[in-house]
Amino acid sequence: MADGVHEQGYAGRNMVTSEARPGRPRDPAVDGRIFDAALTVYAERGWSGFSFEVVARVAGVGKNALYIRWRTREDLLVSALERFIIAVQDIDRGSVREDLRHVFASMIETFAGPADLAPLRVLLEAQAAPELFTRFATVAVSRLVAVRAAIERGVARGELRPDTDVVLLADLIGGAVISRSLTAPFDPAGSPVTDPAAFVDRVLDHVLSSSRR
């Protein structure tokens, strides 16, 4: 597309394409406000209530600030999620416990912010917004891959039994971490996770004990 050509964007608005974007550099502070607003709006309203107009209002910016940055609302939300959920690299820290501690402590921190329901909503709304789910999954799946790889290394090193069910063990640890992160604020018998690493240590103490050699 030639420079200066506009195309129809979300909600029928004319929008400058990335090729046509002129001169002045983007303001990182504005980007941050937009990302925070996008996650908050999506967490509270879901996909049906997510729009450029609402995000702009919550962020305190003009709608044009969004239209010159993103072509669609999918692009905006995926960009915000990518900033919010840092992809976990498959880092070998020398032991299965340290590997899992690193991955799951970072996961708890992901669910600790004001927009913590945004990633969960993407999963729940997979059928309503399949394209969004597919794009989000490329980021989120890095955690799953890292966890299973860590457990497989633990088996190979002899830290865990040869018959360890890799998928089940990953689900048991992940399920405990996600459940506590999401339900603690509403559970009178529970408490908020103020020390992610310490909480993950407690989970690993219980779950890994049944799989150790």
N, C-alpha and C positions, 0 to 999 in steps of 0.2 A: 504494500500500500504506500502510495506517495506521501511525502511529508505534508502535513497540514490537512490531510483528509480526515473527516470525522466519520464515525460509525455509530449505529444505535447501540447503546449500552443498556444496563439493567434499568427496568422501569421506563424504557422508551426514551431515556435522555440521550442527547448527543454527547459524545465523549471523545476526547482527543486520544488517539492511540499512543502507545509508548514510543513509536517512531517519531511522532509529531510533537512530543513533549519539549517545550523550549527550555531555555537558559537557566533560570534561577534554580540552584540546588535545593533539594527537599530538606525540610527542617526535621531533624531526628526527634525533637521534642513533640512536634505535631504527629509524627508517625506513631510515637509511643502512646499518645492520648487516643489516637484512633484505634490502635490495637487493643488497648485496655477497654475501650468502649465496645468494640466489636465482640470481645469475649464476654463482657458483662451482659450485653444485649442478647447474645445467643444463649448464654447460660440461663437467663431469666425468661426468654420468650420462645426459644426454639427456632427452628428453621422458618416456620410460617410467619413469625414475627420479626424476622431479621431482614433489614433493608438498609440501603445507603442513607435514606432520610433519617431513620431512627438512630443509626450509629453516629451520623453527623451531629444530631441534636445532643446526644449524650456526651460526645467528645467536645462539644462546644466549638465546632468548626463549620465552615460552609460546606455544602454538598459538593461543590466543585473540587474541594481538596481531596475528596474520595474519587471522583470521576477521573481526575488526571493521574491517579495512582493505580487504580485497578479497573479492569474491564467489566468484571462481574462481581456479584456478592460472594460467589464461591472463591474467586481469587482473593478477595479481602479476608474472608474467614480463614482460609488455608494459610495465608501469610501470617495472620495473628496466631494461629495454632502452632505454626512452625517456630515462631518466636517464643511461645509459651512452653512448648514441649520440646526440649532439646533432645535430639536423637542421641541414643546411648550407643557408643562404640563398643565393639567386642574387645574389651581390655582385659588382659590376663594379669591379675594381681598376685598370682602365686598360690592361691588356695580357693576352693569353691566357696568357702564362707566369705572371704573378702570380696570376691567377685559379686556374689549375691547381695552382700551388704551395700556395696556401691550402687548397684542398679536399683534396689528397692528403696533405699534411703532417698535417692533422687526422685523416685516415683511419688513418695509421700510428700515431698516438697512441691511437686507438681499439683497435687490435690489440696494444697494448703492455702491457696490464694482466694481472693473474692470471686474469681471467675472459675472456680474449680470444677463446676459442673459442665463446662463447655466440652471437654473431651468425652465425658460420659454421654452427653446428649448426642454427639456425633454417632456413637455406637448404637444408641437407642433409636435414632432416626435414620438408620442405614437404608431402610426401604423407601422412606419418604424422600431422601436426598442421596441416592446411590453414588452420584459423581463426587459429591463432597466426601462421602465415606471412603471411596477408593483413593482419593488424593490424600486424605488424612492418614489412611492406613500405612502409606509408605513411610511416614514419620513414626507412627506409633509401633509398627511392627519391629522396629530396631530393638525395643526393650525385650520383646518376646524372644527374638533371635539371640540376644546377649544372655538371657537367663538360661535358655536351653543349652547354649554352647558352654556356659560355665558348669552346668551340671554334668554334661558329657565329659568335660575335662576332669571333673572330680572323679568320675568313674574310671577314666583312663589312668589317673594318677594313683588309684587305689584308695582314695579318700572315702568313696562311696561304694556300696556293694555293686557287683557286676549286674545284678538283676534289678537295679534301680529303675523305676518307671519315670523317665525323664519328663514326659508331658505332665503326668499326675503330680510329681513333686513341684514342678514350676507352678501349676495351678493352685496347689495347696498354699504355697508361700504367697503368691500373688493375690489369691482370694482373701487371705487374712489381712494383708496390707491394705488392699482397696476397701474392704469392708470397714476396717477401723477408721480409715481416713474419712470415709463418707458418712458413717453413722455416729461417730464420737460426739459431735455437737448435739445430737438428739437423744443419746443414750444415757439415762441417769446413772447406769452402772459403769459407764465407760468414762474416758477422759480424753481431751484433745491430745494429739501426738505433738508434744512440744520438743521432743528430742528424737528425730527420725531414726538416727543410727541406733540408739538404745532400744527403740521399739522393734526395729528389724532384728537386732540381736536376740531379743526374747522370742520372736517368731522362729528364727533359725535354730535356737536352742531346742525348741520342741520338735520342729519338723525334721531337721537333719539327723536327730538322734536315732530315728527309726531306720535311716538309710546308711548310717556309718558302718564300716566293716568292724 
